[in-house]
Amino acid sequence: MLVKLILWALFLLPWTLLFFLDRKVVKRYMPTALLAALIVTLFSEMAATYDWWEHYKLFPAFVTNIPIVFGPFVVGTILIFYMSFGHFWIYLALNALVNLIFAYPVSYVFERIGLYQLIVYKHWHIIATAMIWALIIYGFQLWMEEVLRGDGRTGRRGLDPADLLRRWFTKREAAR
């Protein structure tokens, strides 16, 4: 029962932090946070196949540890990008610090109370894979910024759906 309560708290409480952020910030970084969650979800599928770890399943139908991935991981990704995006070395340092804290003291506590148990996977693996994911999602966010705001060289806005539809209808009317 205590484990279930902790997992529900891990799942729901981090989302309350987003109420203190501007909606534009959340909308700006949410695609990157969801990509990160997708990467971790796919990685969890591999972990289940190769027995890298076992975890208490709050949602038995899913292999992924839903409360941790879609709670503190998604919200933490948004907060880290909010605090450091545009300053790559600060972003890397902040990620390294958060990953160190998660991999050692937090992970040991989670193992002790029964949230999960690392089998083949070690604590330093958590840091190494999380840093690789951090590089991937930083590149994705850079790409998203270019697409949404334009690349600055051509002056184009990128992929604006309304603009694309407007141009498409204009070409069709011109062809008549």
C-alpha positions as CSV (number, residue, x, y, z in Angstrom):
1,M,0.0,0.0,0.0
2,L,2.8,2.4,0.8
3,V,4.5,1.7,-2.5
4,K,1.2,2.4,-4.4
5,L,0.8,5.7,-2.5
6,I,4.4,6.7,-3.3
7,L,3.9,5.9,-7.0
8,W,0.7,7.9,-7.2
9,A,2.5,10.8,-5.5
10,L,5.4,10.5,-8.0
11,F,2.9,10.4,-10.8
12,L,0.7,13.4,-9.9
13,L,2.6,15.8,-7.7
14,P,5.3,16.9,-10.2
15,W,2.5,18.1,-12.5
16,T,1.6,20.7,-9.9
17,L,4.9,22.5,-10.6
18,L,3.8,23.3,-14.1
19,F,1.0,25.6,-12.7
20,F,3.8,28.0,-11.8
21,L,5.1,28.2,-15.3
22,D,3.8,30.2,-18.2
23,R,1.6,28.2,-20.6
24,K,3.9,29.2,-23.5
25,V,6.9,27.6,-21.7
26,V,5.0,24.4,-21.2
27,K,3.8,24.3,-24.8
28,R,7.3,25.1,-26.0
29,Y,9.1,22.3,-24.2
30,M,6.3,19.6,-24.1
31,P,7.1,18.0,-27.4
32,T,10.7,17.5,-26.3
33,A,9.5,16.1,-22.9
34,L,7.2,13.7,-24.7
35,L,10.0,12.6,-27.0
36,A,12.1,11.9,-24.0
37,A,9.3,9.9,-22.4
38,L,8.9,7.9,-25.6
39,I,12.7,7.1,-25.6
40,V,12.5,6.0,-22.0
41,T,9.4,3.9,-22.7
42,L,11.1,2.2,-25.6
43,F,14.2,1.6,-23.4
44,S,11.9,0.1,-20.7
45,E,10.6,-2.4,-23.3
46,M,14.2,-3.4,-23.9
47,A,14.8,-3.6,-20.1
48,A,11.9,-5.9,-19.7
49,T,13.1,-8.2,-22.5
50,Y,16.7,-8.4,-21.2
51,D,15.8,-8.3,-17.5
52,W,17.8,-5.2,-16.7
53,W,15.5,-4.3,-13.8
54,E,12.2,-5.1,-12.2
55,H,9.7,-2.6,-10.9
56,Y,6.5,-2.5,-9.0
57,K,3.7,-2.1,-11.6
58,L,1.1,0.4,-10.6
59,F,-0.4,-0.2,-14.0
60,P,0.1,-4.0,-14.7
61,A,-0.7,-3.8,-18.4
62,F,2.3,-1.6,-19.1
63,V,6.0,-2.6,-19.0
64,T,7.1,1.0,-18.5
65,N,7.2,2.4,-15.0
66,I,4.5,4.9,-15.9
67,P,4.6,7.0,-12.6
68,I,8.3,7.8,-12.8
69,V,8.5,8.3,-16.6
70,F,5.3,10.4,-17.0
71,G,5.6,12.1,-13.6
72,P,9.0,13.5,-12.5
73,F,10.8,12.6,-15.8
74,V,8.5,14.6,-18.1
75,V,8.0,17.5,-15.7
76,G,11.8,17.5,-14.9
77,T,12.6,17.7,-18.6
78,I,10.4,20.7,-19.0
79,L,11.9,22.4,-16.0
80,I,15.5,21.7,-17.0
81,F,14.9,23.1,-20.5
82,Y,13.1,26.1,-19.0
83,M,16.1,26.8,-16.7
84,S,18.9,26.1,-19.2
85,F,17.9,25.9,-22.8
86,G,20.2,28.1,-25.0
87,H,23.1,27.5,-22.7
88,F,24.4,24.1,-23.6
89,W,27.1,23.7,-21.0
90,I,24.7,24.7,-18.2
91,Y,22.1,22.3,-19.6
92,L,24.7,19.5,-19.6
93,A,25.9,20.3,-16.1
94,L,22.3,20.5,-14.7
95,N,21.4,17.2,-16.4
96,A,24.6,15.6,-15.0
97,L,23.7,16.8,-11.5
98,V,20.1,15.6,-11.7
99,N,21.2,12.3,-13.1
100,L,23.8,11.8,-10.3
101,I,21.2,12.6,-7.7
102,F,18.7,10.2,-9.2
103,A,21.2,7.4,-9.9
104,Y,22.7,7.2,-6.4
105,P,20.7,8.5,-3.4
106,V,17.2,8.5,-5.0
107,S,17.7,5.1,-6.7
108,Y,19.0,3.5,-3.6
109,V,15.9,4.8,-1.7
110,F,13.6,3.6,-4.4
111,E,15.2,0.1,-4.4
112,R,15.0,-0.1,-0.6
113,I,11.3,0.7,-0.4
114,G,10.5,-1.7,-3.3
115,L,9.7,0.6,-6.3
116,Y,12.2,-1.2,-8.4
117,Q,15.3,-3.4,-8.3
118,L,18.2,-3.1,-10.7
119,I,19.4,-6.5,-11.9
120,V,21.8,-6.3,-14.8
121,Y,21.6,-2.5,-15.1
122,K,23.9,-0.6,-12.7
123,H,23.6,2.9,-11.2
124,W,26.3,4.3,-13.5
125,H,24.3,3.0,-16.5
126,I,21.5,5.3,-15.4
127,I,23.8,8.3,-15.7
128,A,25.4,7.2,-19.0
129,T,22.1,6.5,-20.8
130,A,20.4,9.6,-19.3
131,M,23.3,11.8,-20.6
132,I,22.9,10.3,-24.1
133,W,19.2,10.9,-24.0
134,A,19.9,14.5,-22.9
135,L,22.0,15.1,-26.0
136,I,19.4,13.6,-28.2
137,I,16.5,15.7,-26.8
138,Y,18.6,18.9,-26.8
139,G,19.2,18.4,-30.5
140,F,15.5,17.8,-31.0
141,Q,14.6,21.0,-29.2
142,L,17.1,22.9,-31.3
143,W,15.4,21.5,-34.4
144,M,11.9,22.4,-32.9
145,E,13.0,26.0,-32.4
146,E,14.2,26.2,-36.0
147,V,11.0,24.7,-37.3
148,L,8.7,26.9,-35.1
149,R,10.5,30.2,-35.4
150,G,12.4,30.0,-38.6
151,D,16.1,29.4,-39.2
152,G,17.1,33.1,-39.2
153,R,19.0,32.8,-42.5
154,T,16.1,32.7,-45.0
155,G,13.7,34.7,-42.9
156,R,11.1,31.9,-43.3
157,R,8.9,31.0,-40.4
158,G,9.3,27.2,-40.8
159,L,6.3,24.9,-40.8
160,D,3.3,27.1,-40.1
161,P,0.1,25.0,-40.9
162,A,-2.1,28.1,-41.6
163,D,0.5,29.5,-44.0
164,L,0.8,26.2,-45.8
165,L,-3.0,26.0,-46.2
166,R,-3.1,29.6,-47.4
167,R,-0.4,28.9,-50.0
168,W,-2.1,25.7,-51.1
169,F,-5.5,27.4,-51.7
170,T,-3.9,30.3,-53.4
171,K,-2.1,28.0,-55.9
172,R,-5.4,26.1,-56.5
173,E,-7.3,29.4,-57.2
174,A,-4.5,30.7,-59.5
175,A,-4.7,27.4,-61.5
176,R,-8.4,27.9,-62.3
